[in-house]
Amino acid sequence: MERDPRLDFLRGVALVMIFIDHMPGNLFSYLTLQNLGLSDAAEVFVLIAGIAAYLAYARLFARLGFFDATAAVIGRVRQLYVVHLMLFLLVTSITAGAAIHFGDPMYLESMALDLLVQDPPAAILRLVTLTYLPQYLDILPLYIVLIAFLPFSLLLFRVGAFAPLSASLAIFALARWLGLNLPNLPESRMWFFNPFAWQLLFVIGLTLAHLHRLGRWHVPAPRLVTVFALAYLLFAFVAVAPWTDIPAFANATLLPFGLLPPVNKTNLSLLRLTDVLAQAWVAWMFFSRNGPVLQSFVGKAMTLAGRNSLDVFALGAVLSTIGSIVLKATQYDVGIEIAYSVGGIAVMVAYAALVEWRRKVQRSAPPFPAEPPGLIAGNLRQESAR
């Protein structure tokens, strides 16, 4: 299957929004999905991750078989795990440096890193077992768990096209009924992104890609679905009422208070799930592969960032940590907010270009020439004679 550039474009946009949202109080956060609807960039990232995972590994499983392909998945999990540990080290170092420089322990407490100071041995042990996830360092562990169970989902496709989705729905319902989640420090906390719930969105992405490959991707009455999706997104916009952040319109809500149930992010509220699926449908219907959006400079930049998502995400996590410190230290000066946000996005795109260029150079480089066996044997005899 040919990789659809729209996936990379939308993932690039999601990465930029995650970068912005991880700087609390940033002016640009008013333009991200978390302030425009009932879901945010995290849902977009996980849904696209499911689609991209199928494109990357389904053919590999068909060609190599379950065990050999699973070894490749384990390699990817190992890579993600190492990146998570490195991110933890970098973010902790930056935050600790700010706490020391400004003499303010709140820098550590705001990201739940104070535990590392209070009980380092326990924190390190929990870190390596993924049971200590400071704030803003929790989406990559979720991705690690989802990828780790990818082989079993792909195996279920041999039973039927909807077998993984059926199993996923059962796990989702059971998790909500029993309150299943993974532990996080302190003891009373759980994972912010409950993997037993968020796996449903990932498996939906897998299923959509599988149906597309089989040629069974068909939705009856697509115009009606489009109308429903647009109506739901309008309803979500009215529900979050972003204009109420303006003091003059603080009380100008259009829906009565308490009309909606809690839109829980940890357990992936059905309102959030419906919101991201509506966004996906609208994007699929209105964005074309070769349309003006993807062919524009911004479109190409976002596609480049999305194509190198792990590298860009890691850099964005470091930049947003620094940005949070800079914005707080400058008392959220508008000019500095704009300069840092735009500059940070430019650095992320430039880094994506560097990563892609380096990858192309590695692919085009000739293999290291092997020494002829006779020459090797002769060299060995010479060494023995010495």
N, C-alpha and C positions, 0 to 999 in steps of 0.2 A: 504494500500500500504506500502510495506517495504521501509524504508528510504535508499536511495542509498548513500553509503559512499563517492562516488565521489563528491556529492554536498558539504558535510562537508569539504572534502579535498580542493576543489577549493575555498570555502569560507574562509577557514583558510589561504590559500595562499593570497587571496585578502586582508584579514585583516593585514597580515604581510606587504604587499605592501603599504597599506594605512598608516601604522605606519611609514614606511620608507619615503614615499612621503611627509608626514607632517613635515619632518625635512628638509627644503630647503637647498640645497647645499650638502646634504649627498651623499657620494661616491656611496652607494648602489643603489641610485635612478636611476643610469644608467642601472640597471638590471631589473627595474620594467616595467610594461606594458606601462606607459605613455611615455617612451623613446624608445619603441620597436614597437609601432603601433599607430593607430588613436584613440584608446580608452584606458581606464586605469582600475584600480581596482574598481572604483566606479560603472562602468557599470556591471562588473562581480558580484559585491555585490548585486545590485538591481535585476538583472535577477535571481540569485539564491534565493533571498528573495521572489520573486514571486512564484517560484516552491515550496520552503519550506512552504510558507504560505498556499498554496493549500493542501499540505500534512498534515499540522497541523490542518486546520479548515474545509476542505470540508466534511470529515466524521462527524465532530462535528455538522455541519449544518444539515446533513442528519438525524442524530440521535436525536438532541434536537429541531430542528426547527429554524426558522429565528430569532425570538426574543431572545430566551435563548442563542443561539450561539452568537448573536450580543453582548449580555452582556459580554460573555467571551472575545470577541474582544476588547470591551471597556476597560476591565481590562488590557489587553495587552497594549493598547494605554496609559492608565494611568501610567503603569510601565515605558514605554519608555519616557513619558513626565517627570517623576520624575528623571530618569537617566540623561536626557538632562539638567535639572536644576542643578543637582549635578555636572555634568561635567562643566557647565558654571562657577559655584562657584569655583571649584578646579582649572580650567585653569586660571581664572581671578586672583585668589590668587597667583598662581605660577608666572604668568607674572608680576603682580604688585610687588611681592617680588623681582624679577629680576630688574625691573625698579628702585626700591628704592635702592637696593644693588649696582647697577652699576651707578646709577645717570643718567640713559638714558631713557627718555620717549619714545624712538623709539620702545622699547619692547612692549609697549601698542599700539602704532600706527600701528605697523606691523600686528597686529591681529584685528585691528579696535575696540580695547577695550578702546581707549581714550575717547569715548563718555560716558562711564560709569563714568569717572572722571569729564567731563564737565557738564553733566546733569544727575545725578543719578536717580531722580524720573522718568524722561521720559524713561531712559534706562531700569529701572526695569519694568516699565509698558509694554514696548515693548518686554522685555524678556519673560514675562509670557504669552504674546499673540503671541509669535513666530514671531514677526516682527522686532526683533533685533537678527541677526545671525552673530556673529563674524566669522572671517576666521577659517576654519577647524572645526567649530561646526555647520555645516549646513547639513550634510548628515543624521544625526539622525532625525531632524525635517522632512526631506523628507520622511523618513521611517514611521514616525508617521502619516503623511497625507495618505500615500499609504495604511497602515494597517487600518486606519479609514474608508476608502471607500471599504475595502475588502468585507463586507457583500453584498453590492450592486452588485459587480462583480460576486460573487458566486450565487446570486439570478438570474442574467442574464443567467447563464448556464442552467437554467430551460427552457429558451426560445430556446436555441440552443448552440452547442459547440463553435460556433464562435461569438455568440452575444456579450460577453464582449469585444472581440477584435475589433469588428465592432464599438462599442460605443467608445472604446479607440482611434481608428484611427480617428474618427470624432472629438473627443476632441483635439487630437494632431494637426490635420489640422486647426481647429478653433483657437487654441492657437497661431500657427505660423502666421495665417492670421491677427488676431486681436492684436497680441502682448500680450496675457494674461500672467500674472505672479502674484506672491504675493509680497507685499511691504517688504522692508528691510531698516534699517537705514544705512546711512542718506537718506533723502527723495528721492534722485535721484536713489537710488539703488533698486534692486529687488533681489529675492531669487537667489542664485548662481545655485542651482539645481531647475529649473522651474518644479514644480510638475505637471503642465498641460502637459508638454512634457515627463517627465520621467515616468509618469504613464504608457506610452505605453510599455516600457521595462518590467515593473512589470507585466502587464497584459499578455504580451507574455509568461512570465514564468508561470503564472496561466494556460494559454491555453495549453501550452506544457504538463504540469502535468495532466490536465484534459483529453487531447487526449490519453495520455499514460494509464490512468486509464480505459478509454473506450475501449482500444485496437485498437484505430484508428490512432495510431502513425505510419504512413507509409509515407516514402518519396520516390518517384519514382527516379530511376537512382541514388542511393546513391553514387556510385563511381564518377559520374559526379559532384555531389554536393561537394564531398570531394576535387576533383581537383579544382573546383571554389573557395572553401574556402581557400585552401592552396595558390592558386594564388593571392587571394585578400590579405591575410596576408603578402605575399611577397611584393606585391605592397605597402601595408601600411608601411612596414619596410623601403622600398626604399624612400617612401614619407617623412617620418620623418627624415631619414638620420642621425641616432644617431652618426655615425662616425665623423660628422662635428664638434662635441664638442672637438675633438682632434685638436689642433692648426695647425698641419701640413696638415690636411684634411678639414680645415674650409670651403673651397670653392668647395669641391668635391661632389656637388649635382648631382644626376642623372636625376632628373626631372626639367623641366624649372620652374622658379619662376612664381607663379600665375596660374599654371595649375589647381590646386584644389580650389574649393570655400572655404571660411572660415570654419574650422572644429570647430563649436561652441559647447561648452560643456553645457552651460546653457540651451539651447533649444534642446539638444540632436540631433546634426547633423546626417543626414542619413548616412554619412560616418562613424561616430562613432557607430551608431546602427548596420550597416552591419558588422563592424569590430568585435564587441563583439559576434554577432551571428555566425560569421565564427569561432571565437575562441571556442564557445560552441560546434559547430558541430565537430571540430577537436578533442576537448577533449572527446566528446562522442564516437567518432570512435576509438580513439587510447588509451584511458584509460579504463582498465577493472576493475571490482569490486575487483577482487582478484589478480590483476597484481602486478608486483614487485615494482612499484612506491608506491602504497598504502600500501604495506606490509613492506616497508622499515621503518627505524627509523624516518626519516624526514616525510615520508608519514603519519605515525601514529600520529606524533606530530601535523601536520597540520590538520588532521582529528579531533583530540581532540580539537584543537583551534576553528575550524569551528563549532563543535557541541555545543560549549558554546560561541556563537558569540557575544551576547550582553555584557557579562562580559569582554571578551577579547577586544572588541572594546573600551569599556570605559577605561580599563587599558591602552590600546595602545594610546588613546588620551592624557592621562595624561603623559605617558612616552615620547611621541613625543614632547609635550610641554617642558618638562624638557630637552629633548635631543637637541632641537633647541637652548636653552639657553647655554647648555654645549658646543655644537659645536662652537657657535659664540664666547664664552668666551675663548675657547682654539684655536681660529683661524683655525678651521677645520683641526686639527692635524689628519693625516691619521690613526695613531694607536688608538687614542681615538674614531674616527668615527667607526672603525671596532669593537673595544671592546664594545662600547655602543650599536651599532646596534645588534650585535650578542647576547650580554647580555640582551638587551631589549626583543628580540624574545624569548630567553630562559625563561625569567620571565613571559611572556605572556602565554607560553605553560605550565609552572609550575602552574600558577594561574588557567588555564583551568583544569588541573588535580585536583587541590584542590577543585574547584567548583563541578566537577563531583563526586569526592569522597564524598563531603558533601551532594550532592543530593542523592547518593546511600544510605548513612547512614540514611537520613531522610525517604527514602522510606522503608527501612528495619526495622526501629524502630517500636516497638509495640505501639499501641495507648495507650494514658493515661487511666489507668483503672478507670471506673466510680464507684462512691460509690453506694452501693445498696440503693434503695429507702427507705427501712425500716430504715437503718442506718441514712440516711439523715433526715428522719422525727424524729427519736429519738434525734438526735443532736439539731434539731430545738426546740423540747420540752424542752430539757435541758437548752438551751439558754434562752427560755421564762421564765423558772422557776427562773433563776438567776436574 
